[in-house]
Amino acid sequence: MAKSSYEVFRKECPELEERFNNLVEVQRTLSGLDNKTKQLINIAIQTATRNPEGVRLHAIMAWQAGATRDEIVGAIVMNLHLTGLFGVLECLPAALDGLEEVRKKKKKRD
């Protein structure tokens, strides 16, 4: 299996990756929004920036935070009129792949 782009970043820039993770952790602990909402926003942002890998990862985290499939799909398709069809077409399959990955892991545990 090929390494994800983040794994390459981690290997090539370990100090920067550690500092990046510190920033992410601070953002994660900010009050005002619950984790599910933060993840749905992340999905929308990752779609707008056309990052399918980020969409897949945040879809998994959103699901784990209680988001429904419809909410995750909705966060992606909100971009249709803002950033165009291509980002939606590029990122929607990635999100569904992430949800399928979670479903298969849960099925193995059950």
C-alpha positions as CSV (number, residue, x, y, z in Angstrom):
1,M,0.0,0.0,0.0
2,A,1.3,3.4,-0.9
3,K,2.1,5.9,1.8
4,S,-0.3,8.7,2.3
5,S,1.0,12.2,1.6
6,Y,0.8,12.9,5.4
7,E,3.0,9.9,6.1
8,V,5.6,11.3,3.7
9,F,5.3,14.7,5.4
10,R,5.8,13.0,8.8
11,K,8.9,11.1,7.6
12,E,10.5,14.0,5.8
13,C,9.6,16.8,8.3
14,P,9.2,15.3,11.7
15,E,9.8,18.5,13.7
16,L,7.4,20.4,11.6
17,E,4.8,17.6,11.8
18,E,5.1,17.7,15.6
19,R,4.5,21.4,15.7
20,F,1.6,21.1,13.2
21,N,0.0,18.5,15.5
22,N,0.4,20.9,18.4
23,L,-1.5,23.5,16.5
24,V,-4.2,21.0,15.6
25,E,-4.6,19.9,19.2
26,V,-5.0,23.6,20.3
27,Q,-7.7,24.1,17.6
28,R,-9.4,20.8,18.7
29,T,-9.8,22.1,22.3
30,L,-11.3,25.5,21.4
31,S,-14.7,25.9,22.8
32,G,-17.8,27.1,20.9
33,L,-18.3,24.2,18.5
34,D,-18.8,20.5,19.3
35,N,-16.4,18.0,17.7
36,K,-19.0,16.8,15.2
37,T,-19.6,20.3,13.9
38,K,-15.8,20.9,13.7
39,Q,-15.4,17.8,11.7
40,L,-18.2,18.7,9.3
41,I,-16.6,22.1,8.8
42,N,-13.3,20.4,8.2
43,I,-14.9,18.3,5.5
44,A,-16.3,21.3,3.8
45,I,-12.9,23.1,3.9
46,Q,-11.1,20.1,2.7
47,T,-13.6,19.8,-0.2
48,A,-13.1,23.5,-1.1
49,T,-9.4,23.0,-1.2
50,R,-9.8,19.8,-3.2
51,N,-8.1,17.4,-0.8
52,P,-9.8,14.0,-1.0
53,E,-7.4,12.4,1.5
54,G,-8.3,15.1,4.1
55,V,-12.0,14.6,3.3
56,R,-11.7,10.8,3.9
57,L,-9.9,11.3,7.2
58,H,-12.3,13.9,8.5
59,A,-15.3,11.9,7.3
60,I,-14.1,9.0,9.5
61,M,-13.6,11.5,12.5
62,A,-17.0,13.0,11.8
63,W,-18.6,9.6,11.8
64,Q,-16.9,8.7,15.1
65,A,-18.1,12.0,16.5
66,G,-21.7,11.1,15.7
67,A,-22.3,12.6,12.2
68,T,-24.6,10.8,9.9
69,R,-23.8,9.8,6.3
70,D,-26.2,12.5,5.1
71,E,-24.5,15.2,7.2
72,I,-21.1,14.2,5.8
73,V,-22.4,14.2,2.2
74,G,-24.1,17.5,2.9
75,A,-20.9,19.1,4.1
76,I,-19.3,18.1,0.8
77,V,-22.1,19.1,-1.6
78,M,-22.4,22.5,0.1
79,N,-19.3,23.4,-2.0
80,L,-21.1,22.8,-5.3
81,H,-22.2,26.4,-5.8
82,L,-19.2,27.9,-4.1
83,T,-16.2,26.0,-5.6
84,G,-17.7,24.0,-8.4
85,L,-18.6,20.5,-9.3
86,F,-15.1,19.2,-9.7
87,G,-14.2,19.4,-6.0
88,V,-17.4,17.7,-5.1
89,L,-16.8,14.9,-7.6
90,E,-13.3,14.5,-6.4
91,C,-14.1,14.4,-2.7
92,L,-17.4,12.6,-2.4
93,P,-16.0,9.2,-3.2
94,A,-13.2,9.7,-0.7
95,A,-15.7,10.4,2.1
96,L,-17.7,7.4,1.2
97,D,-14.5,5.3,1.1
98,G,-13.8,6.5,4.6
99,L,-17.3,5.6,5.8
100,E,-16.9,2.1,4.2
101,E,-13.6,1.7,6.0
102,V,-15.2,2.5,9.4
103,R,-18.1,0.1,8.6
104,K,-15.8,-2.8,7.7
105,K,-13.7,-2.2,10.9
106,K,-16.9,-2.2,13.0
107,K,-18.2,-5.3,11.3
108,K,-14.9,-7.1,12.1
109,R,-15.2,-6.2,15.8
110,D,-18.8,-7.4,16.0
